[in-house]
Amino acid sequence: MADVEFFFDPVCPWAWITSRWIEEVRHQRPLDVTWRFIALRIINEHRDYDHDFPPSHLERHTLGLRLLRVAAALRAAAGPDAVGPYYAAVGGVLHVDGGIPDPATVLADLGHDPHLADAASETAWDDVVRADGDEALMRAGRGDEKKPLAVQRERHRQRAD
């Protein structure tokens, strides 16, 4: 079981910043992280994007959902350990380079089947993404304040008496 379950949307700058901190901690001490999904587009689907958000948010949140669909397909095909490097790669393009990642290129660069990028337009993956997000919101509660969520599991230590 992971020490930390980290729920992310690739387009969220706050999740990105927090994820880089988590990675720094992983280099300093043993820490097992499971990367999970929370799509801003899904959790805000009840909101009126024309009135509730700046103009770019609909496009940006939709991009996040498309990237998470690919992450879900990757997790199904290659296992949960493949998600962290994928997030690091697409997040780097988005938040460091200021670009729009091409999922097929990212997948190929990471040694995965680039055809998994077809999942970006396959809404069937939304159920997988939604299930992770529902789990995060069940733990943290719903509200208008969107934030990355990392859950650390308590380690049980057996003491020698």
C-alpha positions, 0 to 999 in steps of 0.5 A, a space after each residue: 500500500 502506498 504511503 501517499 496517494 496523490 490526486 492530480 489534474 495535469 493542468 492544475 499548477 498547484 497540483 504540479 507544484 505540490 507534486 514536485 515537492 513530493 518528488 523531492 521528498 522521495 529523493 530524501 527518504 523512502 516514500 511510495 506514491 500512487 498517482 491518482 486522478 481528479 479531473 477539474 473538468 469533471 468536478 466542475 461539470 455542474 458549473 457554468 464555464 461562461 459565467 464562473 470561470 475566466 475564458 481559458 478555463 474550459 479549454 484548459 480543464 478539457 485538456 486536463 481531462 484528455 490527458 487524464 484519459 490517456 493516463 487512465 489507459 496507460 495505468 490499465 495497460 502498464 500498471 500504476 507505476 507508469 502514471 508518475 513518469 507520464 505526469 512528470 513529462 506532461 506536467 513539465 511540458 505544461 508548467 515548465 516549458 509552457 507548451 501543450 503536450 502531445 501524449 503520443 510523443 510523451 508515451 513513446 519517449 517513456 517507452 509505451 505504446 503511443 497508440 494509448 494516446 487515442 484514449 484522449 478522445 475516448 469518453 469511456 475512460 471518464 468513468 475511471 477518471 471520475 472514480 478516482 476523483 470521487 474517492 478524493 472528494 469523498 475524503 476531502 469534501 466537495 467545495 468550490 476551492 480546488 486543491 491537490 490532495 495527497 493522502 499519507 497512509 499511517 505506517 504501523 510499526 511494531 515495537 519490540 518490548 
